């Protein structure tokens, strides 16, 4: 139920994002979802890739600073209010969303959203109890 996310810490300067994309591309690694947050000095590129172990090796070999975090990918109704219904279920149980971002493609007519929670296991149980479909790691990587 948990998916590995790779967070890459980069200087906020021209060419750094392209260097990561080029490295992953030439290594045969496909980016399935991403989020980029930045400040004036640095950025954090969060990725879900199809081959996380190979990505970690390539990033390490090329001196990129990164860490790996577990996240949760869930199917959400792709309709007005779909996201709100999931967030309200989490709010009702006081589960904090640290951040979230959308996936690059739909799955079975549903949108896919990736969440980072302060309590992953608790959030997974709560989501499943509320009837929200939590995707397995394999399902996410095969999209």
Backbone as CSV, one residue per row, in Angstrom:
resi,resn,N_x,N_y,N_z,CA_x,CA_y,CA_z,C_x,C_y,C_z
1,UNK,0.802,-1.202,0.000,0.000,0.000,0.000,0.847,1.270,0.000
2,UNK,2.072,1.183,0.440,2.950,2.347,0.428,3.790,2.323,-0.847
3,UNK,4.108,3.508,-1.322,4.907,3.673,-2.533,6.132,4.501,-2.176
4,UNK,7.286,4.116,-2.727,8.496,4.887,-2.466,8.531,6.142,-3.338
5,UNK,8.786,7.254,-2.688,8.974,8.530,-3.367,10.429,8.939,-3.177
6,UNK,11.047,9.409,-4.221,12.424,9.898,-4.146,12.374,11.422,-4.152
7,UNK,12.960,12.027,-3.137,13.042,13.489,-3.046,14.485,13.897,-3.308
8,UNK,14.679,14.689,-4.343,16.010,15.124,-4.744,16.163,16.598,-4.380
9,UNK,17.229,16.908,-3.675,17.508,18.280,-3.255,18.484,18.890,-4.248
10,UNK,18.097,20.038,-4.820,18.898,20.639,-5.880,19.052,22.136,-5.662
11,UNK,20.178,22.633,-6.139,20.345,24.088,-6.186,19.325,24.636,-7.165
12,UNK,18.788,25.800,-6.865,17.827,26.434,-7.748,18.588,27.248,-8.796
13,UNK,19.062,26.519,-9.816,19.782,27.182,-10.907,19.498,26.442,-12.215
14,UNK,19.677,27.149,-13.288,19.367,26.608,-14.615,20.130,25.310,-14.877
15,UNK,19.434,24.338,-15.400,20.071,23.094,-15.823,19.996,21.943,-14.834
16,UNK,19.732,22.221,-13.562,19.721,21.133,-12.565,18.553,20.180,-12.791
17,UNK,17.377,20.710,-13.067,16.220,19.869,-13.318,16.420,19.043,-14.595
18,UNK,16.972,19.673,-15.611,17.250,18.961,-16.856,18.269,17.846,-16.629
19,UNK,19.236,18.076,-15.758,20.252,17.054,-15.481,19.625,15.811,-14.852
20,UNK,18.688,16.010,-13.937,18.009,14.863,-13.317,17.192,14.116,-14.372
21,UNK,16.416,14.859,-15.151,15.586,14.229,-16.178,16.430,13.467,-17.193
22,UNK,17.548,14.065,-17.576,18.443,13.415,-18.538,19.035,12.137,-17.948
23,UNK,19.497,12.214,-16.707,20.077,11.045,-16.045,19.068,9.903,-15.973
24,UNK,17.872,10.197,-15.517,16.867,9.151,-15.412,16.497,8.608,-16.785
25,UNK,16.358,9.485,-17.756,16.019,9.053,-19.116,17.067,8.151,-19.731
26,UNK,18.332,8.534,-19.602,19.398,7.712,-20.183,19.596,6.403,-19.431
27,UNK,19.095,6.339,-18.199,19.180,5.115,-17.407,17.961,4.229,-17.651
28,UNK,17.004,4.710,-18.446,15.811,3.930,-18.752,14.758,3.948,-17.659
29,UNK,14.749,5.008,-16.862,13.807,5.136,-15.752,12.707,6.111,-16.161
30,UNK,11.463,5.685,-15.993,10.316,6.493,-16.374,9.732,7.178,-15.147
31,UNK,9.539,8.480,-15.240,8.917,9.249,-14.164,7.411,9.088,-14.293
32,UNK,6.771,8.639,-13.225,5.321,8.409,-13.239,4.565,9.572,-12.609
33,UNK,5.153,10.231,-11.616,4.538,11.400,-10.987,5.655,12.276,-10.461
34,UNK,5.384,13.581,-10.374,6.405,14.480,-9.840,5.787,15.726,-9.251
35,UNK,6.551,16.327,-8.376,6.203,17.605,-7.766,7.507,18.358,-7.563
36,UNK,7.485,19.642,-7.835,8.670,20.465,-7.633,8.303,21.648,-6.753
37,UNK,9.002,21.794,-5.645,8.832,22.940,-4.751,10.174,23.652,-4.686
38,UNK,10.139,24.968,-4.661,11.415,25.679,-4.649,11.380,26.891,-3.742
39,UNK,12.580,27.324,-3.400,12.794,28.595,-2.724,13.783,29.345,-3.601
40,UNK,14.268,30.454,-3.145,15.223,31.201,-3.969,16.556,30.479,-4.101
41,UNK,16.893,29.597,-3.155,18.200,28.948,-3.175,18.198,27.479,-3.583
42,UNK,17.114,26.748,-3.288,17.115,25.322,-3.588,15.712,24.847,-3.936
43,UNK,15.658,23.652,-4.488,14.386,23.039,-4.831,14.353,21.602,-4.347
44,UNK,13.148,21.093,-4.170,12.955,19.687,-3.850,12.096,19.094,-4.947
45,UNK,12.662,18.142,-5.667,11.960,17.435,-6.728,11.519,16.093,-6.166
46,UNK,10.218,15.905,-6.051,9.672,14.649,-5.537,9.210,13.825,-6.727
47,UNK,9.669,12.581,-6.769,9.381,11.709,-7.910,8.866,10.357,-7.481
48,UNK,7.980,9.809,-8.289,7.667,8.389,-8.240,8.091,7.868,-9.603
49,UNK,8.944,6.871,-9.590,9.494,6.330,-10.834,9.184,4.844,-10.937
50,UNK,9.294,4.323,-12.157,8.970,2.905,-12.360,10.039,1.954,-11.831
51,UNK,11.261,2.426,-11.671,12.353,1.586,-11.176,13.094,2.323,-10.055
52,UNK,12.510,2.364,-8.856,13.106,3.182,-7.789,14.509,2.732,-7.374
53,UNK,14.782,1.453,-7.354,16.121,0.996,-6.942,17.176,1.447,-7.939
54,UNK,16.876,1.340,-9.225,17.817,1.800,-10.251,17.992,3.311,-10.198
55,UNK,16.909,4.025,-9.921,16.986,5.484,-9.820,17.902,5.890,-8.670
56,UNK,17.755,5.234,-7.529,18.594,5.563,-6.375,20.067,5.317,-6.688
57,UNK,20.364,4.220,-7.357,21.759,3.930,-7.727,22.313,4.990,-8.662
58,UNK,21.528,5.371,-9.668,21.987,6.372,-10.636,22.191,7.729,-9.973
59,UNK,21.257,8.123,-9.110,21.384,9.413,-8.430,22.602,9.430,-7.513
60,UNK,22.807,8.352,-6.789,23.963,8.272,-5.895,25.267,8.312,-6.688
61,UNK,25.323,7.558,-7.774,26.533,7.514,-8.605,26.854,8.871,-9.223
62,UNK,25.838,9.715,-9.353,26.042,11.040,-9.948,25.986,12.159,-8.920
63,UNK,26.196,11.800,-7.652,26.345,12.753,-6.543,25.147,13.658,-6.299
64,UNK,23.930,13.175,-6.588,22.737,13.926,-6.236,22.388,13.626,-4.781
65,UNK,21.941,14.639,-4.066,21.495,14.464,-2.690,20.010,14.150,-2.724
66,UNK,19.618,13.027,-2.115,18.212,12.617,-2.144,17.891,11.783,-0.912
67,UNK,16.606,11.632,-0.676,16.153,10.679,0.322,14.914,9.973,-0.203
68,UNK,14.532,8.915,0.481,13.385,8.112,0.070,12.342,8.174,1.175
69,UNK,11.103,8.417,0.784,9.993,8.549,1.716,8.846,7.683,1.226
70,UNK,8.119,7.092,2.151,6.909,6.371,1.777,5.757,7.350,1.642
71,UNK,4.953,7.150,0.592,3.749,7.937,0.361,2.612,6.966,0.038
72,UNK,1.418,7.493,-0.106,0.239,6.691,-0.399,-0.419,7.251,-1.651
73,UNK,-0.737,6.385,-2.619,-1.447,6.791,-3.835,-2.875,6.252,-3.748
74,UNK,-3.843,7.125,-3.930,-5.242,6.713,-3.821,-6.015,7.129,-5.068
75,UNK,-7.058,6.343,-5.366,-7.974,6.716,-6.430,-9.023,7.639,-5.844
76,UNK,-9.300,8.694,-6.574,-10.279,9.681,-6.135,-11.265,9.887,-7.283
77,UNK,-12.548,9.989,-6.981,-13.503,10.245,-8.058,-13.092,11.487,-8.852
78,UNK,-13.044,11.356,-10.160,-12.654,12.471,-11.025,-13.909,13.278,-11.360
79,UNK,-14.392,13.992,-10.336,-15.611,14.779,-10.455,-15.550,15.899,-9.427
80,UNK,-16.346,16.925,-9.593,-16.351,18.000,-8.607,-16.660,17.451,-7.214
81,UNK,-15.825,17.807,-6.237,-16.018,17.356,-4.865,-15.343,16.037,-4.539
82,UNK,-14.761,15.375,-5.533,-14.115,14.078,-5.301,-12.977,14.178,-4.296
83,UNK,-12.111,15.146,-4.470,-11.000,15.337,-3.541,-11.512,15.758,-2.168
84,UNK,-12.503,16.624,-2.142,-13.047,17.105,-0.872,-13.570,15.954,-0.025
85,UNK,-14.217,14.964,-0.646,-14.767,13.851,0.130,-13.668,13.046,0.816
86,UNK,-12.546,12.862,0.152,-11.428,12.131,0.753,-10.785,12.971,1.858
87,UNK,-10.573,14.240,1.603,-9.968,15.111,2.610,-10.859,15.255,3.842
88,UNK,-12.165,15.268,3.651,-13.078,15.359,4.792,-13.014,14.101,5.657
89,UNK,-12.864,12.926,5.026,-12.720,11.685,5.798,-11.450,11.730,6.639
90,UNK,-10.382,12.268,6.083,-9.127,12.398,6.820,-9.269,13.423,7.950
91,UNK,-9.895,14.540,7.647,-10.088,15.586,8.653,-10.913,15.072,9.824
92,UNK,-11.923,14.276,9.547,-12.800,13.763,10.602,-12.030,12.928,11.625
93,UNK,-10.916,12.335,11.198,-10.085,11.531,12.095,-8.805,12.258,12.489
94,UNK,-8.735,13.562,12.177,-7.600,14.401,12.541,-6.275,13.919,11.947
95,UNK,-6.327,13.410,10.709,-5.114,12.981,10.007,-4.565,14.174,9.237
96,UNK,-3.303,14.484,9.454,-2.657,15.618,8.816,-2.069,15.227,7.466
97,UNK,-2.366,16.005,6.447,-1.748,15.845,5.127,-0.540,16.764,5.095
98,UNK,0.651,16.193,4.977,1.861,17.019,4.920,2.001,17.679,3.555
99,UNK,1.733,16.943,2.489,1.680,17.490,1.141,1.013,16.473,0.242
100,UNK,0.670,16.892,-0.959,0.038,16.005,-1.925,0.286,16.541,-3.322
101,UNK,0.168,15.655,-4.290,0.253,16.061,-5.691,-0.471,15.027,-6.532
102,UNK,-0.841,15.412,-7.732,-1.606,14.529,-8.609,-0.673,13.690,-9.472
103,UNK,-1.207,12.582,-9.911,-0.480,11.654,-10.776,-0.618,12.103,-12.220
104,UNK,0.213,11.568,-13.103,0.216,12.017,-14.489,-0.870,11.405,-15.359
105,UNK,-1.512,10.341,-14.912,-2.573,9.779,-15.731,-3.678,9.202,-14.877
106,UNK,-4.820,9.003,-15.519,-5.967,8.451,-14.816,-5.849,6.935,-14.739
107,UNK,-6.629,6.366,-13.839,-6.651,4.916,-13.653,-8.105,4.494,-13.560
108,UNK,-8.599,3.821,-14.586,-9.974,3.351,-14.551,-10.993,4.474,-14.426
109,UNK,-10.761,5.610,-15.099,-11.695,6.713,-15.040,-11.616,7.531,-13.765
110,UNK,-10.657,7.221,-12.905,-10.481,7.941,-11.640,-9.175,8.727,-11.701
111,UNK,-9.117,9.787,-10.929,-7.865,10.527,-10.777,-7.031,9.825,-9.706
112,UNK,-5.738,10.007,-9.765,-4.851,9.437,-8.752,-4.134,10.594,-8.065
113,UNK,-4.158,10.581,-6.741,-3.489,11.609,-5.957,-2.527,10.923,-5.003
114,UNK,-1.331,11.480,-4.872,-0.300,10.960,-3.973,-0.292,11.834,-2.726
115,UNK,-0.332,11.191,-1.556,-0.352,11.899,-0.280,0.848,11.506,0.568
116,UNK,1.328,12.443,1.347,2.271,12.181,2.433,1.540,12.578,3.707
117,UNK,1.423,11.621,4.633,0.724,11.842,5.890,1.703,11.781,7.045
118,UNK,1.346,12.397,8.153,2.172,12.277,9.350,2.030,10.882,9.962
119,UNK,0.949,10.168,9.685,0.729,8.802,10.160,0.250,7.965,8.978
120,UNK,1.194,7.408,8.220,0.855,6.678,6.996,-0.066,5.492,7.257
121,UNK,0.295,4.639,8.204,-0.498,3.441,8.459,-1.907,3.794,8.931
122,UNK,-1.998,4.767,9.797,-3.315,5.200,10.261,-4.155,5.754,9.122
123,UNK,-3.527,6.538,8.252,-4.243,7.120,7.120,-4.695,6.039,6.145
124,UNK,-3.857,5.046,5.901,-4.233,3.953,4.998,-5.469,3.229,5.540
125,UNK,-5.442,2.892,6.813,-6.588,2.219,7.426,-7.848,3.062,7.365
126,UNK,-7.704,4.342,7.645,-8.846,5.247,7.610,-9.404,5.364,6.196
127,UNK,-8.526,5.529,5.210,-8.978,5.651,3.825,-9.705,4.390,3.372
128,UNK,-9.123,3.242,3.667,-9.765,1.993,3.275,-11.108,1.835,3.981
129,UNK,-11.165,2.210,5.256,-12.413,2.149,6.002,-13.479,3.077,5.440
130,UNK,-13.054,4.153,4.809,-13.987,5.109,4.203,-14.338,4.725,2.771
131,UNK,-13.839,3.568,2.314,-14.148,3.105,0.966,-13.281,3.694,-0.125
132,UNK,-12.187,4.346,0.245,-11.265,4.925,-0.739,-10.285,3.844,-1.164
133,UNK,-10.098,3.677,-2.442,-9.189,2.655,-2.954,-7.752,3.153,-2.871
134,UNK,-6.948,2.459,-2.061,-5.525,2.761,-1.936,-4.791,1.824,-2.891
135,UNK,-3.991,2.392,-3.762,-3.289,1.594,-4.759,-2.059,0.922,-4.162
136,UNK,-1.773,-0.266,-4.641,-0.559,-0.961,-4.218,0.637,-0.370,-4.949
137,UNK,1.808,-0.649,-4.433,3.042,-0.186,-5.070,3.098,-0.679,-6.515
138,UNK,2.759,-1.942,-6.720,2.832,-2.526,-8.063,1.856,-1.845,-9.014
139,UNK,0.657,-1.538,-8.531,-0.319,-0.850,-9.384,0.206,0.519,-9.809
140,UNK,0.807,1.231,-8.885,1.318,2.564,-9.200,2.458,2.473,-10.201
141,UNK,3.371,1.554,-9.980,4.535,1.467,-10.864,4.183,0.941,-12.243
142,UNK,3.050,0.263,-12.375,2.667,-0.272,-13.695,1.820,0.691,-14.501
143,UNK,1.452,1.825,-13.948,0.644,2.800,-14.695,1.446,3.444,-15.801
